[in-house]
Amino acid sequence: MTGIHLQPIGVITSPFREKGEAPRQGRLAPSDSEIQIYPAYAEGLRDLALHPRLIILYWCDRSRRDVLSATPPHENKEHGVFATRSPERPNPIALCLADLVALEGNRLRVRGLDALDGSPLIDIKPFYRDLDCPEGSS
């Protein structure tokens, strides 16, 4: 097995300082956050403004990593963590669909991100409706 090495490409500034302040999903309580891309990765932002919606991948650095079960907020039943979107999981990688509000230099302003302030950014990918929401999917 080869080792995995993740290198943060930036940092997220958000209004959410503590776990209990963040919405359970960013789209449920839209607010603006800023993403600062580190200078070494700024070239990767070229043409990003062509995409109004972005998939943001970030590391939940304050989450527990020893959790294998979770109860979603809208249910009373516990599930295996991989059947939930709980941030507390063996590899606390978060995925959030956010709207691009502005892009200036190496800074993005996005709406609908649920990350805690100071969360390490792992990656940004453009959202494509035909790929990310296939017909007939729920």
N, CA, C and O atoms as CSV, one atom per row, in Angstrom:
chain,resi,resn,atom,element,x,y,z
A,1,MET,N,N,0.837,-1.182,0.000
A,1,MET,CA,C,0.000,0.000,0.000
A,1,MET,C,C,0.880,1.243,0.000
A,1,MET,O,O,1.830,1.345,0.776
A,2,THR,N,N,0.556,2.179,-0.873
A,2,THR,CA,C,1.329,3.411,-0.912
A,2,THR,C,C,0.764,4.410,0.084
A,2,THR,O,O,-0.423,4.379,0.407
A,3,GLY,N,N,1.622,5.290,0.562
A,3,GLY,CA,C,1.193,6.311,1.504
A,3,GLY,C,C,0.378,7.388,0.812
A,3,GLY,O,O,0.518,7.614,-0.390
A,4,ILE,N,N,-0.460,8.037,1.569
A,4,ILE,CA,C,-1.266,9.147,1.066
A,4,ILE,C,C,-0.753,10.416,1.708
A,4,ILE,O,O,-0.571,10.489,2.923
A,5,HIS,N,N,-0.526,11.403,0.883
A,5,HIS,CA,C,-0.063,12.681,1.405
A,5,HIS,C,C,-0.960,13.782,0.850
A,5,HIS,O,O,-0.997,14.005,-0.360
A,6,LEU,N,N,-1.674,14.462,1.723
A,6,LEU,CA,C,-2.505,15.593,1.320
A,6,LEU,C,C,-1.783,16.877,1.680
A,6,LEU,O,O,-1.237,17.018,2.774
A,7,GLN,N,N,-1.791,17.788,0.762
A,7,GLN,CA,C,-1.175,19.094,0.979
A,7,GLN,C,C,-2.272,20.143,0.878
A,7,GLN,O,O,-2.851,20.306,-0.196
A,8,PRO,N,N,-2.582,20.863,1.957
A,8,PRO,CA,C,-3.578,21.927,1.838
A,8,PRO,C,C,-3.155,22.930,0.769
A,8,PRO,O,O,-1.981,23.285,0.657
A,9,ILE,N,N,-4.136,23.380,-0.014
A,9,ILE,CA,C,-3.846,24.373,-1.058
A,9,ILE,C,C,-4.322,25.759,-0.663
A,9,ILE,O,O,-4.145,26.723,-1.407
A,10,GLY,N,N,-4.928,25.852,0.514
A,10,GLY,CA,C,-5.415,27.136,0.992
A,10,GLY,C,C,-6.089,26.979,2.333
A,10,GLY,O,O,-6.030,25.923,2.963
A,11,VAL,N,N,-6.737,28.061,2.760
A,11,VAL,CA,C,-7.411,28.075,4.050
A,11,VAL,C,C,-8.745,28.802,3.905
A,11,VAL,O,O,-8.879,29.725,3.102
A,12,ILE,N,N,-9.723,28.374,4.691
A,12,ILE,CA,C,-11.067,28.927,4.633
A,12,ILE,C,C,-11.287,29.859,5.816
A,12,ILE,O,O,-10.980,29.516,6.958
A,13,THR,N,N,-11.818,31.030,5.530
A,13,THR,CA,C,-12.246,31.964,6.563
A,13,THR,C,C,-13.766,31.987,6.526
A,13,THR,O,O,-14.359,32.295,5.492
A,14,SER,N,N,-14.395,31.665,7.643
A,14,SER,CA,C,-15.849,31.607,7.666
A,14,SER,C,C,-16.379,32.234,8.954
A,14,SER,O,O,-15.617,32.478,9.889
A,15,PRO,N,N,-17.688,32.494,9.000
A,15,PRO,CA,C,-18.274,33.043,10.225
A,15,PRO,C,C,-18.449,32.007,11.328
A,15,PRO,O,O,-18.839,32.357,12.442
A,16,PHE,N,N,-18.168,30.739,11.041
A,16,PHE,CA,C,-18.402,29.672,12.007
A,16,PHE,C,C,-17.115,29.339,12.753
A,16,PHE,O,O,-16.178,28.790,12.173
A,17,ARG,N,N,-17.074,29.672,14.040
A,17,ARG,CA,C,-15.855,29.484,14.838
A,17,ARG,C,C,-15.835,28.136,15.569
A,17,ARG,O,O,-14.771,27.546,15.757
A,18,GLU,N,N,-17.010,27.654,15.979
A,18,GLU,CA,C,-17.125,26.420,16.748
A,18,GLU,C,C,-18.039,25.442,16.017
A,18,GLU,O,O,-18.861,25.848,15.195
A,19,LYS,N,N,-17.893,24.150,16.320
A,19,LYS,CA,C,-18.691,23.108,15.659
A,19,LYS,C,C,-20.192,23.404,15.678
A,19,LYS,O,O,-20.848,23.260,14.646
A,20,GLY,N,N,-20.742,23.805,16.795
A,20,GLY,CA,C,-22.172,24.026,16.917
A,20,GLY,C,C,-22.698,25.210,16.127
A,20,GLY,O,O,-23.911,25.338,15.960
A,21,GLU,N,N,-21.827,26.075,15.635
A,21,GLU,CA,C,-22.257,27.261,14.883
A,21,GLU,C,C,-22.497,26.965,13.409
A,21,GLU,O,O,-23.298,27.646,12.769
A,22,ALA,N,N,-21.832,25.980,12.870
A,22,ALA,CA,C,-21.942,25.679,11.441
A,22,ALA,C,C,-23.261,24.974,11.152
A,22,ALA,O,O,-23.718,24.158,11.954
A,23,PRO,N,N,-23.875,25.282,10.014
A,23,PRO,CA,C,-25.103,24.566,9.650
A,23,PRO,C,C,-24.769,23.109,9.316
A,23,PRO,O,O,-23.626,22.792,8.987
A,24,ARG,N,N,-25.760,22.232,9.401
A,24,ARG,CA,C,-25.488,20.817,9.110
A,24,ARG,C,C,-25.179,20.603,7.642
A,24,ARG,O,O,-24.537,19.613,7.291
A,25,GLN,N,N,-25.620,21.505,6.774
A,25,GLN,CA,C,-25.260,21.544,5.355
A,25,GLN,C,C,-25.185,23.020,4.972
A,25,GLN,O,O,-26.065,23.800,5.336
A,26,GLY,N,N,-24.158,23.401,4.251
A,26,GLY,CA,C,-23.964,24.795,3.886
A,26,GLY,C,C,-25.120,25.419,3.130
A,26,GLY,O,O,-25.407,26.601,3.316
A,27,ARG,N,N,-25.791,24.650,2.281
A,27,ARG,CA,C,-26.895,25.181,1.481
A,27,ARG,C,C,-28.090,25.540,2.349
A,27,ARG,O,O,-28.962,26.290,1.909
A,28,LEU,N,N,-28.150,25.022,3.576
A,28,LEU,CA,C,-29.291,25.272,4.444
A,28,LEU,C,C,-29.231,26.645,5.122
A,28,LEU,O,O,-30.268,27.190,5.498
A,29,ALA,N,N,-28.074,27.186,5.273
A,29,ALA,CA,C,-27.919,28.494,5.903
A,29,ALA,C,C,-26.864,29.269,5.118
A,29,ALA,O,O,-25.742,29.452,5.589
A,30,PRO,N,N,-27.228,29.718,3.929
A,30,PRO,CA,C,-26.229,30.359,3.078
A,30,PRO,C,C,-25.641,31.630,3.702
A,30,PRO,O,O,-26.358,32.563,4.064
A,31,SER,N,N,-24.357,31.629,3.808
A,31,SER,CA,C,-23.609,32.799,4.253
A,31,SER,C,C,-22.326,32.825,3.436
A,31,SER,O,O,-21.962,31.830,2.808
A,32,ASP,N,N,-21.659,33.940,3.445
A,32,ASP,CA,C,-20.428,34.060,2.670
A,32,ASP,C,C,-19.215,33.628,3.479
A,32,ASP,O,O,-19.127,33.884,4.680
A,33,SER,N,N,-18.297,32.980,2.812
A,33,SER,CA,C,-17.002,32.611,3.366
A,33,SER,C,C,-15.940,33.015,2.357
A,33,SER,O,O,-16.231,33.218,1.179
A,34,GLU,N,N,-14.728,33.127,2.824
A,34,GLU,CA,C,-13.621,33.448,1.925
A,34,GLU,C,C,-12.653,32.279,1.900
A,34,GLU,O,O,-12.372,31.661,2.927
A,35,ILE,N,N,-12.157,31.992,0.725
A,35,ILE,CA,C,-11.137,30.959,0.563
A,35,ILE,C,C,-9.891,31.640,0.027
A,35,ILE,O,O,-9.928,32.280,-1.024
A,36,GLN,N,N,-8.806,31.503,0.739
A,36,GLN,CA,C,-7.529,32.035,0.281
A,36,GLN,C,C,-6.695,30.875,-0.237
A,36,GLN,O,O,-6.390,29.931,0.492
A,37,ILE,N,N,-6.336,30.964,-1.500
A,37,ILE,CA,C,-5.477,29.950,-2.111
A,37,ILE,C,C,-4.022,30.373,-1.872
A,37,ILE,O,O,-3.661,31.530,-2.085
A,38,TYR,N,N,-3.214,29.443,-1.437
A,38,TYR,CA,C,-1.800,29.764,-1.225
A,38,TYR,C,C,-1.149,30.139,-2.557
A,38,TYR,O,O,-1.490,29.566,-3.592
A,39,PRO,N,N,-0.215,31.093,-2.542
A,39,PRO,CA,C,0.396,31.587,-3.785
A,39,PRO,C,C,0.928,30.493,-4.710
A,39,PRO,O,O,0.833,30.632,-5.930
A,40,ALA,N,N,1.474,29.430,-4.174
A,40,ALA,CA,C,2.026,28.357,-5.009
A,40,ALA,C,C,0.955,27.678,-5.876
A,40,ALA,O,O,1.283,27.018,-6.863
A,41,TYR,N,N,-0.327,27.841,-5.507
A,41,TYR,CA,C,-1.414,27.180,-6.234
A,41,TYR,C,C,-2.316,28.167,-6.970
A,41,TYR,O,O,-3.304,27.759,-7.580
A,42,ALA,N,N,-1.995,29.442,-6.920
A,42,ALA,CA,C,-2.851,30.481,-7.508
A,42,ALA,C,C,-3.071,30.287,-9.011
A,42,ALA,O,O,-4.155,30.596,-9.507
A,43,GLU,N,N,-2.091,29.795,-9.738
A,43,GLU,CA,C,-2.232,29.580,-11.177
A,43,GLU,C,C,-3.381,28.601,-11.479
A,43,GLU,O,O,-3.988,28.666,-12.548
A,44,GLY,N,N,-3.669,27.714,-10.553
A,44,GLY,CA,C,-4.751,26.756,-10.731
A,44,GLY,C,C,-6.134,27.386,-10.750
A,44,GLY,O,O,-7.112,26.714,-11.078
A,45,LEU,N,N,-6.234,28.658,-10.406
A,45,LEU,CA,C,-7.529,29.356,-10.414
A,45,LEU,C,C,-7.907,29.899,-11.791
A,45,LEU,O,O,-9.018,30.395,-11.980
A,46,ARG,N,N,-6.993,29.808,-12.745
A,46,ARG,CA,C,-7.285,30.330,-14.084
A,46,ARG,C,C,-8.571,29.714,-14.634
A,46,ARG,O,O,-8.729,28.494,-14.631
A,47,ASP,N,N,-9.472,30.547,-15.097
A,47,ASP,CA,C,-10.767,30.178,-15.701
A,47,ASP,C,C,-11.794,29.663,-14.689
A,47,ASP,O,O,-12.874,29.226,-15.087
A,48,LEU,N,N,-11.484,29.704,-13.404
A,48,LEU,CA,C,-12.449,29.249,-12.410
A,48,LEU,C,C,-13.712,30.117,-12.419
A,48,LEU,O,O,-14.800,29.623,-12.124
A,49,ALA,N,N,-13.576,31.385,-12.749
A,49,ALA,CA,C,-14.724,32.301,-12.777
A,49,ALA,C,C,-15.780,31.878,-13.802
A,49,ALA,O,O,-16.901,32.384,-13.764
A,50,LEU,N,N,-15.447,30.970,-14.707
A,50,LEU,CA,C,-16.416,30.455,-15.684
A,50,LEU,C,C,-17.427,29.511,-15.034
A,50,LEU,O,O,-18.410,29.123,-15.665
A,51,HIS,N,N,-17.192,29.146,-13.788
A,51,HIS,CA,C,-18.025,28.156,-13.103
A,51,HIS,C,C,-18.729,28.796,-11.900
A,51,HIS,O,O,-18.079,29.088,-10.896
A,52,PRO,N,N,-20.037,29.017,-11.984
A,52,PRO,CA,C,-20.755,29.676,-10.890
A,52,PRO,C,C,-20.940,28.812,-9.646
A,52,PRO,O,O,-21.165,29.339,-8.557
A,53,ARG,N,N,-20.849,27.507,-9.794
A,53,ARG,CA,C,-20.961,26.604,-8.648
A,53,ARG,C,C,-19.714,25.746,-8.572
A,53,ARG,O,O,-19.187,25.276,-9.580
A,54,LEU,N,N,-19.256,25.556,-7.331
A,54,LEU,CA,C,-18.012,24.827,-7.101
A,54,LEU,C,C,-18.201,23.745,-6.054
A,54,LEU,O,O,-18.977,23.899,-5.110
A,55,ILE,N,N,-17.490,22.664,-6.232
A,55,ILE,CA,C,-17.414,21.629,-5.210
A,55,ILE,C,C,-16.145,21.921,-4.418
A,55,ILE,O,O,-15.037,21.913,-4.955
A,56,ILE,N,N,-16.335,22.178,-3.136
A,56,ILE,CA,C,-15.220,22.511,-2.249
A,56,ILE,C,C,-14.928,21.296,-1.377
A,56,ILE,O,O,-15.822,20.775,-0.711
A,57,LEU,N,N,-13.692,20.852,-1.383
A,57,LEU,CA,C,-13.247,19.749,-0.535
A,57,LEU,C,C,-12.319,20.321,0.536
A,57,LEU,O,O,-11.321,20.973,0.229
A,58,TYR,N,N,-12.662,20.069,1.774
A,58,TYR,CA,C,-11.825,20.590,2.853
A,58,TYR,C,C,-11.690,19.559,3.960
A,58,TYR,O,O,-12.429,18.576,4.006
A,59,TRP,N,N,-10.742,19.796,4.844
A,59,TRP,CA,C,-10.431,18.871,5.919
A,59,TRP,C,C,-11.092,19.367,7.199
A,59,TRP,O,O,-10.891,20.510,7.607
A,60,CYS,N,N,-11.879,18.502,7.828
A,60,CYS,CA,C,-12.533,18.837,9.101
A,60,CYS,C,C,-11.525,18.576,10.221
A,60,CYS,O,O,-11.573,17.546,10.893
A,61,ASP,N,N,-10.630,19.512,10.400
A,61,ASP,CA,C,-9.495,19.315,11.291
A,61,ASP,C,C,-9.861,19.240,12.777
A,61,ASP,O,O,-9.026,18.843,13.590
A,62,ARG,N,N,-11.077,19.609,13.144
A,62,ARG,CA,C,-11.509,19.531,14.537
A,62,ARG,C,C,-12.480,18.380,14.786
A,62,ARG,O,O,-13.097,18.305,15.848
A,63,SER,N,N,-12.616,17.491,13.818
A,63,SER,CA,C,-13.526,16.351,13.951
A,63,SER,C,C,-12.826,15.147,14.547
A,63,SER,O,O,-11.617,14.968,14.405
A,64,ARG,N,N,-13.618,14.329,15.214
A,64,ARG,CA,C,-13.101,13.063,15.730
A,64,ARG,C,C,-12.873,12.116,14.565
A,64,ARG,O,O,-13.600,12.158,13.572
A,65,ARG,N,N,-11.870,11.264,14.683
A,65,ARG,CA,C,-11.537,10.317,13.611
A,65,ARG,C,C,-11.771,8.869,14.022
A,65,ARG,O,O,-11.440,7.946,13.279
A,66,ASP,N,N,-12.341,8.675,15.209
A,66,ASP,CA,C,-12.566,7.311,15.711
A,66,ASP,C,C,-14.041,6.918,15.682
A,66,ASP,O,O,-14.434,5.957,16.343
A,67,VAL,N,N,-14.853,7.639,14.934
A,67,VAL,CA,C,-16.296,7.411,14.901
A,67,VAL,C,C,-16.674,6.568,13.684
A,67,VAL,O,O,-16.284,6.879,12.559
A,68,LEU,N,N,-17.434,5.504,13.919
A,68,LEU,CA,C,-17.876,4.639,12.821
A,68,LEU,C,C,-19.398,4.560,12.710
A,68,LEU,O,O,-19.917,3.869,11.834
A,69,SER,N,N,-20.117,5.263,13.591
A,69,SER,CA,C,-21.574,5.322,13.548
A,69,SER,C,C,-22.003,6.763,13.761
A,69,SER,O,O,-21.325,7.533,14.442
A,70,ALA,N,N,-23.149,7.121,13.165
A,70,ALA,CA,C,-23.671,8.480,13.330
A,70,ALA,C,C,-25.184,8.461,13.133
A,70,ALA,O,O,-25.728,7.622,12.414
A,71,THR,N,N,-25.842,9.402,13.787
A,71,THR,CA,C,-27.277,9.580,13.627
A,71,THR,C,C,-27.504,10.903,12.913
A,71,THR,O,O,-27.244,11.961,13.487
A,72,PRO,N,N,-27.983,10.867,11.676
A,72,PRO,CA,C,-28.239,12.120,10.955
A,72,PRO,C,C,-29.261,12.982,11.687
A,72,PRO,O,O,-30.133,12.450,12.374
A,73,PRO,N,N,-29.170,14.307,11.552
A,73,PRO,CA,C,-30.068,15.203,12.282
A,73,PRO,C,C,-31.548,15.007,11.950
A,73,PRO,O,O,-32.406,15.311,12.779
A,74,HIS,N,N,-31.858,14.512,10.769
A,74,HIS,CA,C,-33.242,14.349,10.346
A,74,HIS,C,C,-33.784,12.943,10.631
A,74,HIS,O,O,-34.885,12.606,10.196
A,75,GLU,N,N,-33.015,12.122,11.359
A,75,GLU,CA,C,-33.433,10.751,11.654
A,75,GLU,C,C,-33.224,10.444,13.130
A,75,GLU,O,O,-32.522,11.163,13.842
A,76,ASN,N,N,-33.849,9.362,13.568
A,76,ASN,CA,C,-33.658,8.876,14.943
A,76,ASN,C,C,-32.902,7.562,14.963
A,76,ASN,O,O,-32.793,6.913,16.003
A,77,LYS,N,N,-32.383,7.174,13.817
A,77,LYS,CA,C,-31.708,5.885,13.689
A,77,LYS,C,C,-30.221,6.090,13.406
A,77,LYS,O,O,-29.833,6.934,12.598
A,78,GLU,N,N,-29.409,5.302,14.088
A,78,GLU,CA,C,-27.968,5.344,13.876
A,78,GLU,C,C,-27.614,4.536,12.627
A,78,GLU,O,O,-28.196,3.483,12.366
A,79,HIS,N,N,-26.649,5.049,11.864
A,79,HIS,CA,C,-26.176,4.383,10.644
A,79,HIS,C,C,-24.657,4.257,10.718
A,79,HIS,O,O,-24.008,4.912,11.534
A,80,GLY,N,N,-24.102,3.413,9.861
A,80,GLY,CA,C,-22.658,3.407,9.690
A,80,GLY,C,C,-22.241,4.767,9.151
A,80,GLY,O,O,-22.948,5.349,8.328
A,81,VAL,N,N,-21.127,5.268,9.594
A,81,VAL,CA,C,-20.717,6.633,9.232
A,81,VAL,C,C,-20.616,6.844,7.719
A,81,VAL,O,O,-20.820,7.958,7.236
A,82,PHE,N,N,-20.306,5.789,6.972
A,82,PHE,CA,C,-20.177,5.927,5.521
A,82,PHE,C,C,-21.526,6.059,4.822
A,82,PHE,O,O,-21.582,6.360,3.630
A,83,ALA,N,N,-22.610,5.834,5.558
A,83,ALA,CA,C,-23.960,6.032,5.029
A,83,ALA,C,C,-24.520,7.385,5.477
A,83,ALA,O,O,-25.717,7.642,5.350
A,84,THR,N,N,-23.640,8.247,6.004
A,84,THR,CA,C,-24.049,9.576,6.469
A,84,THR,C,C,-23.085,10.630,5.927
A,84,THR,O,O,-22.090,10.318,5.274
A,85,ARG,N,N,-23.409,11.872,6.217
A,85,ARG,CA,C,-22.512,12.975,5.863
A,85,ARG,C,C,-21.856,13.581,7.100
A,85,ARG,O,O,-21.428,14.736,7.085
A,86,SER,N,N,-21.783,12.812,8.144
A,86,SER,CA,C,-21.184,13.289,9.384
A,86,SER,C,C,-19.738,13.726,9.142
A,86,SER,O,O,-19.000,13.058,8.418
A,87,PRO,N,N,-19.331,14.855,9.750
A,87,PRO,CA,C,-17.931,15.270,9.622
A,87,PRO,C,C,-16.993,14.430,10.494
A,87,PRO,O,O,-15.777,14.462,10.310
A,88,GLU,N,N,-17.552,13.690,11.429
A,88,GLU,CA,C,-16.753,12.849,12.310
A,88,GLU,C,C,-16.648,11.470,11.692
A,88,GLU,O,O,-17.616,10.710,11.677
A,89,ARG,N,N,-15.459,11.149,11.177
A,89,ARG,CA,C,-15.239,9.914,10.412
A,89,ARG,C,C,-13.742,9.652,10.345
A,89,ARG,O,O,-12.951,10.544,10.654
A,90,PRO,N,N,-13.331,8.444,9.947
A,90,PRO,CA,C,-11.905,8.125,9.926
A,90,PRO,C,C,-11.044,9.112,9.127
A,90,PRO,O,O,-9.961,9.487,9.577
A,91,ASN,N,N,-11.502,9.526,7.975
A,91,ASN,CA,C,-10.818,10.562,7.185
A,91,ASN,C,C,-11.813,11.701,7.009
A,91,ASN,O,O,-12.665,11.641,6.123
A,92,PRO,N,N,-11.720,12.733,7.834
A,92,PRO,CA,C,-12.729,13.793,7.852
A,92,PRO,C,C,-12.629,14.761,6.668
A,92,PRO,O,O,-12.326,15.943,6.825
A,93,ILE,N,N,-12.894,14.215,5.486
A,93,ILE,CA,C,-12.919,15.019,4.268
A,93,ILE,C,C,-14.351,15.498,4.068
A,93,ILE,O,O,-15.284,14.695,4.066
A,94,ALA,N,N,-14.523,16.788,3.902
A,94,ALA,CA,C,-15.856,17.353,3.675
A,94,ALA,C,C,-15.978,17.784,2.219
A,94,ALA,O,O,-15.015,18.217,1.587
A,95,LEU,N,N,-17.198,17.647,1.715
A,95,LEU,CA,C,-17.537,18.057,0.363
A,95,LEU,C,C,-18.725,19.002,0.476
A,95,LEU,O,O,-19.719,18.679,1.127
A,96,CYS,N,N,-18.627,20.162,-0.150
A,96,CYS,CA,C,-19.707,21.129,-0.069
A,96,CYS,C,C,-19.885,21.794,-1.430
A,96,CYS,O,O,-18.910,22.156,-2.089
A,97,LEU,N,N,-21.129,21.949,-1.837
A,97,LEU,CA,C,-21.445,22.663,-3.067
A,97,LEU,C,C,-21.655,24.125,-2.705
A,97,LEU,O,O,-22.535,24.449,-1.907
A,98,ALA,N,N,-20.854,25.008,-3.287
A,98,ALA,CA,C,-20.922,26.428,-2.959
A,98,ALA,C,C,-21.052,27.258,-4.228
A,98,ALA,O,O,-20.614,26.854,-5.306
A,99,ASP,N,N,-21.663,28.422,-4.074
A,99,ASP,CA,C,-21.791,29.365,-5.183
A,99,ASP,C,C,-20.597,30.310,-5.174
A,99,ASP,O,O,-20.240,30.852,-4.128
A,100,LEU,N,N,-19.990,30.507,-6.318
A,100,LEU,CA,C,-18.896,31.465,-6.442
A,100,LEU,C,C,-19.496,32.865,-6.523
A,100,LEU,O,O,-20.243,33.171,-7.452
A,101,VAL,N,N,-19.173,33.706,-5.561
A,101,VAL,CA,C,-19.679,35.079,-5.510
A,101,VAL,C,C,-18.681,36.032,-6.155
A,101,VAL,O,O,-19.065,36.928,-6.906
A,102,ALA,N,N,-17.396,35.834,-5.859
A,102,ALA,CA,C,-16.357,36.710,-6.408
A,102,ALA,C,C,-15.024,35.979,-6.404
A,102,ALA,O,O,-14.773,35.103,-5.577
A,103,LEU,N,N,-14.183,36.360,-7.345
A,103,LEU,CA,C,-12.826,35.832,-7.436
A,103,LEU,C,C,-11.912,37.013,-7.692
A,103,LEU,O,O,-11.997,37.662,-8.734
A,104,GLU,N,N,-11.043,37.286,-6.743
A,104,GLU,CA,C,-10.094,38.398,-6.861
A,104,GLU,C,C,-8.708,37.890,-6.496
A,104,GLU,O,O,-8.440,37.567,-5.339
A,105,GLY,N,N,-7.837,37.821,-7.484
A,105,GLY,CA,C,-6.489,37.311,-7.238
A,105,GLY,C,C,-6.559,35.870,-6.767
A,105,GLY,O,O,-7.108,35.006,-7.451
A,106,ASN,N,N,-5.994,35.620,-5.588
A,106,ASN,CA,C,-5.996,34.259,-5.051
A,106,ASN,C,C,-7.054,34.084,-3.953
A,106,ASN,O,O,-6.952,33.181,-3.122
A,107,ARG,N,N,-8.074,34.962,-3.960
A,107,ARG,CA,C,-9.150,34.895,-2.965
A,107,ARG,C,C,-10.503,34.686,-3.634
A,107,ARG,O,O,-10.850,35.364,-4.602
A,108,LEU,N,N,-11.248,33.741,-3.101
A,108,LEU,CA,C,-12.602,33.462,-3.582
A,108,LEU,C,C,-13.576,33.814,-2.476
A,108,LEU,O,O,-13.320,33.534,-1.305
A,109,ARG,N,N,-14.670,34.416,-2.835
A,109,ARG,CA,C,-15.789,34.573,-1.908
A,109,ARG,C,C,-16.858,33.616,-2.396
A,109,ARG,O,O,-17.265,33.665,-3.557
A,110,VAL,N,N,-17.313,32.744,-1.505
A,110,VAL,CA,C,-18.303,31.736,-1.850
A,110,VAL,C,C,-19.476,31.815,-0.882
A,110,VAL,O,O,-19.346,32.321,0.233
A,111,ARG,N,N,-20.610,31.314,-1.321
A,111,ARG,CA,C,-21.826,31.280,-0.489
A,111,ARG,C,C,-22.290,29.838,-0.369
A,111,ARG,O,O,-22.304,29.086,-1.344
A,112,GLY,N,N,-22.676,29.464,0.871
A,112,GLY,CA,C,-23.215,28.129,1.096
A,112,GLY,C,C,-22.197,27.114,1.583
A,112,GLY,O,O,-22.429,25.910,1.476
A,113,LEU,N,N,-21.083,27.574,2.111
A,113,LEU,CA,C,-20.037,26.675,2.612
A,113,LEU,C,C,-20.222,26.500,4.119
A,113,LEU,O,O,-20.445,27.479,4.830
A,114,ASP,N,N,-20.132,25.277,4.606
A,114,ASP,CA,C,-20.359,24.991,6.023
A,114,ASP,C,C,-19.071,24.775,6.820
A,114,ASP,O,O,-19.131,24.270,7.941
A,115,ALA,N,N,-17.942,25.134,6.289
A,115,ALA,CA,C,-16.648,24.901,6.944
A,115,ALA,C,C,-16.450,25.804,8.156
A,115,ALA,O,O,-16.934,26.934,8.194
A,116,LEU,N,N,-15.733,25.284,9.137
A,116,LEU,CA,C,-15.343,26.099,10.282
A,116,LEU,C,C,-14.198,27.023,9.883
A,116,LEU,O,O,-13.403,26.704,8.999
A,117,ASP,N,N,-14.130,28.152,10.537
A,117,ASP,CA,C,-13.075,29.126,10.275
A,117,ASP,C,C,-11.700,28.484,10.479
A,117,ASP,O,O,-11.451,27.846,11.502
A,118,GLY,N,N,-10.824,28.658,9.511
A,118,GLY,CA,C,-9.475,28.109,9.590
A,118,GLY,C,C,-9.333,26.709,9.015
A,118,GLY,O,O,-8.244,26.136,9.061
A,119,SER,N,N,-10.411,26.143,8.472
A,119,SER,CA,C,-10.332,24.788,7.913
A,119,SER,C,C,-9.381,24.748,6.720
A,119,SER,O,O,-9.411,25.648,5.881
A,120,PRO,N,N,-8.538,23.717,6.630
A,120,PRO,CA,C,-7.638,23.573,5.496
A,120,PRO,C,C,-8.402,23.179,4.226
A,120,PRO,O,O,-9.234,22.272,4.248
A,121,LEU,N,N,-8.112,23.862,3.138
A,121,LEU,CA,C,-8.721,23.555,1.844
A,121,LEU,C,C,-7.911,22.455,1.170
A,121,LEU,O,O,-6.686,22.539,1.080
A,122,ILE,N,N,-8.611,21.417,0.694
A,122,ILE,CA,C,-7.945,20.318,0.003
A,122,ILE,C,C,-7.999,20.508,-1.510
A,122,ILE,O,O,-6.992,20.318,-2.192
A,123,ASP,N,N,-9.174,20.885,-2.046
A,123,ASP,CA,C,-9.319,20.995,-3.491
A,123,ASP,C,C,-10.579,21.768,-3.839
A,123,ASP,O,O,-11.471,21.940,-3.008
A,124,ILE,N,N,-10.635,22.225,-5.068
A,124,ILE,CA,C,-11.809,22.883,-5.642
A,124,ILE,C,C,-12.039,22.235,-7.002
A,124,ILE,O,O,-11.106,22.031,-7.777
A,125,LYS,N,N,-13.294,21.920,-7.271
A,125,LYS,CA,C,-13.647,21.348,-8.575
A,125,LYS,C,C,-14.897,22.042,-9.087
A,125,LYS,O,O,-15.770,22.399,-8.296
A,126,PRO,N,N,-15.001,22.241,-10.390
A,126,PRO,CA,C,-16.228,22.838,-10.922
A,126,PRO,C,C,-17.382,21.848,-10.834
A,126,PRO,O,O,-17.196,20.640,-10.984
A,127,PHE,N,N,-18.561,22.372,-10.590
A,127,PHE,CA,C,-19.781,21.572,-10.581
A,127,PHE,C,C,-20.336,21.529,-11.994
A,127,PHE,O,O,-20.484,22.566,-12.640
A,128,TYR,N,N,-20.644,20.331,-12.475
A,128,TYR,CA,C,-21.272,20.138,-13.779
A,128,TYR,C,C,-22.585,19.396,-13.556
A,128,TYR,O,O,-22.586,18.238,-13.140
A,129,ARG,N,N,-23.699,20.065,-13.834
A,129,ARG,CA,C,-25.012,19.469,-13.571
A,129,ARG,C,C,-25.167,18.094,-14.232
A,129,ARG,O,O,-25.653,17.162,-13.592
A,130,ASP,N,N,-24.768,17.955,-15.485
A,130,ASP,CA,C,-24.975,16.676,-16.187
A,130,ASP,C,C,-24.133,15.536,-15.596
A,130,ASP,O,O,-24.527,14.373,-15.679
A,131,LEU,N,N,-22.992,15.857,-15.009
A,131,LEU,CA,C,-22.156,14.826,-14.405
A,131,LEU,C,C,-22.501,14.594,-12.934
A,131,LEU,O,O,-22.528,13.457,-12.461
A,132,ASP,N,N,-22.763,15.690,-12.218
A,132,ASP,CA,C,-22.949,15.602,-10.770
A,132,ASP,C,C,-24.393,15.353,-10.351
A,132,ASP,O,O,-24.647,15.016,-9.195
A,133,CYS,N,N,-25.338,15.512,-11.267
A,133,CYS,CA,C,-26.759,15.243,-10.999
A,133,CYS,C,C,-27.341,14.445,-12.152
A,133,CYS,O,O,-28.159,14.971,-12.907
A,134,PRO,N,N,-26.944,13.195,-12.308
A,134,PRO,CA,C,-27.452,12.412,-13.440
A,134,PRO,C,C,-28.966,12.257,-13.378
A,134,PRO,O,O,-29.551,12.200,-12.296
A,135,GLU,N,N,-29.589,12.190,-14.540
A,135,GLU,CA,C,-31.032,11.997,-14.620
A,135,GLU,C,C,-31.440,10.744,-13.868
A,135,GLU,O,O,-30.756,9.721,-13.918
A,136,GLY,N,N,-32.557,10.835,-13.173
A,136,GLY,CA,C,-33.064,9.684,-12.453
A,136,GLY,C,C,-32.441,9.475,-11.089
A,136,GLY,O,O,-32.850,8.571,-10.361
A,137,SER,N,N,-31.453,10.296,-10.721
A,137,SER,CA,C,-30.848,10.137,-9.403
A,137,SER,C,C,-31.715,10.835,-8.368
A,137,SER,O,O,-32.469,11.754,-8.689
A,138,SER,N,N,-31.602,10.397,-7.144
A,138,SER,CA,C,-32.418,11.017,-6.099
A,138,SER,C,C,-31.629,12.045,-5.337
A,138,SER,O,O,-32.157,12.670,-4.417
